[in-house]
């Protein structure tokens, strides 16, 4: 049975009653899993290696932005991104900070799966981290493909739609950062912002997502009945 989520709001790109949402592209960090602990730890290893002060959790959330290439160009101008990744990735892999499921993420994935949704991940996080987390948390089987280590989602998302034959009117992107919303906008699909992750509400609001929810538990009511 195909997934047909019906928007109850008048959103751009809809068809009559909102159109059928059969394809869901998920961001990973802050949307499906809470990996802020190891990401902050690894980022601080990079910052202190180059003489900058370490950040606490809220300080990181206020400063960090995607694409991460632009973030590091802003705070460490002139340092090659490949060099930075050789510091960041081992530090993240060595972190012992817990990575947990975002509240209601599993039930939402299960609902999407039972309704026949096609699901994908589009993430900037290191591929080895995303794949390990998905396996450890029992999430790998939900997704057709996990695209990780993507430096600029705006440049990649369109080709994902083409590769898998995903119609824009039937596809939505769910994420926790402005960059996720901008990626959806670049592909001409709808965007849902969740407030469970990296960016504060007033920050992600700047990108003007089609819908904003506190967490994934609100989506069933917002999107209407599962068909």
N, C-alpha and C positions, 0 to 999 in steps of 0.2 A: 504493500500500500504506500503510495507516495505521500510525502509530507506536504500538507497544505496549510501553512500558517497564514492567518488572515489579520492584517493590520487593522486596528480599529481607529487609526488616525489617518488623516488625509496626507499621505506622504508622496513625495515626488517619485515618478516612475511606476506608480501602481496602475492596475487595470481594474476600473470599476470599483469593486469592493476591497481593493488592495492588492490583488494578485496572489498567486500561490507561491509560497516560499519553500522550495524543494531542496535548496542547496545552502549550507551554512559554512562559512569560512571563519574559523576561530583564530584569534590571537591566542598565544599560550600563556606567557607570564602575566599574572595579574587578572587573567580572564578565566583560565581553566585551573591553573595551579598558582599557589603563593610561593614564589621562589625569591622573594625580595631579600631574604637573609643571605643566601650565598652570593647573590648578585651584588649586594652592598659590600660584602666582604671582599669579593674579587675586585670590585671597582676601587676600594680603598687600597688594595695592594698596588694597583696601577698608580693611583694618586700619590701615595707615599714614595713609591719608587722614583717618581719624577719631582719630588720635593713639595708636593701640595698636601694640604691638611686632609685628614680622613673625615668622612661625613657620617653622621648618625642617620637613622632610617628616614626621618622627616627631612633632614637636610638633603639627602640624596633625592628624595621625591621632588623637592623644590627645584633642584638643579638639573636633573637628568632629563634628556629628551631624545627622541628618535627622529631621523636615523642616527645611530650611535656614531657613525663616521663624522657627522656634523657636530655632535656633542664633543667628541674628543678634539676636533679641529678648533673648537671654541675655547676649551680649557687647557689644551696642550698643543698650541699651534706649532706646526713644523715637525711634530713627531709622527712618523709613519704609522698608519693604522695596522699594518701587518706586524710591526714591532710590538705595538700595544697588545695585539691579540695573543702574541706569544707569552705575554705576562698574564693577561686576563684569564684565558682558558684554563691553564693549569691551576691558577688560584681558585677558580670556581670549582674545578673538579676536586680539589683538595678540601673544600669547605665541608664542615660537618654540620652546618646549619640545616634545619629541617626544611624540606619541601613538602607542602601539604596541598590537598585539594581545596580549591575555593568553595565556600559553602554553596550547596545546591548545584554544583557543577555536574556531579555524577548523575543526579536525577534528571537534569536537563538533557545530558547526553543520552541517557537511557530513553527518554521520551522521544528525542529526535530519531534515535535508532529504531524504536518500535514503530514510528510513523513512516519509516523508509527514507528519511533524509539522507542525502549525500553530504558527508562532512569532511572537512579538510582543516589543516592547521597551516597558518602562515605566520612565522615567528622570526624575530631577529636573534633569538637566543642561540647559543652554540648547538649544532646538530647533535653532538654526542650527549649534551645535557638533556635536551628535549626527548631524545629517544630513550635514554635511561630512565628519566622521570615517568614517561608514558608507560614503559614496561613495569617499573616498580609499583605504579599506582593502578595498574590494570586497565589502562586507557587505550592502548595501541589499537585494539580491534575496532574502535569506534570510527577511525579515520581511514579514508581511502589512501590519502597521501599526507605525509607531514613534510612541509617545506620549512626548514629551519636554517639559521645562519644567513637569512636574507637581509642584506644591508639596507635596501630601500624597497619597502613593500609597494610603493606607488608604481615602481618600474616593473615589478614581478607579477602583480595580481592580474593584470590583463591577460598575460600569457597563460595563467592558470585556468581562467575561464575558457580560453580557446582550447587548451590541451584536453579539457574534460567535457567540452560541449555544454558549459553552464550558461544558461540564458540570464542576462543581467536582471530581468524582471522577476526571476525566480530565485535570486541569490541575495544573501545578506552577509555582511561582515560584522562580527561581534568583537569588540576590543576595549581596552582600558586606557588608551592614549590617543592624543590628537593624531598621531601618525597613522593609526588604524582607521580613523575616520577619513583622513585624507586619502588613504589607499582606496577605501570604498568609493569615495567621490571620484577618484581618478578612473576607476573601472566602471562608473555609472551604475553602481549598485547601492542598496540601502545600507545604512550604518546604524548599529546599536552600540551605545557606549555603556559600559558597566563601571560602577564606582567602587570596585573591589581591588583595584590595583595600584599602579604606579603614580598616576596623576590625580591631583586634587580636583574636586568637582568643578571649581571655577576655572581651572586650567583646561580641562578637556572640553568644557563648554565653549571655549573659544573657537573650536573647530566646527561647531554647529552640527552635531550628529542628528540624524532623523529622529532617534529615540534615545532617551537616557533612562537607565534603571539603576536602582541601588545595588541589585545583585540579580543573578539568573533566576531566582525564585519568582520574580515579578513578570517574567516573559510570558508564561502561559496565560495570565490574565490580560496582558497587554496585546498579545497576538491573537487572542480568541481561541476558539475550539480547535483541537487537532482533528484533521480530517483523515 
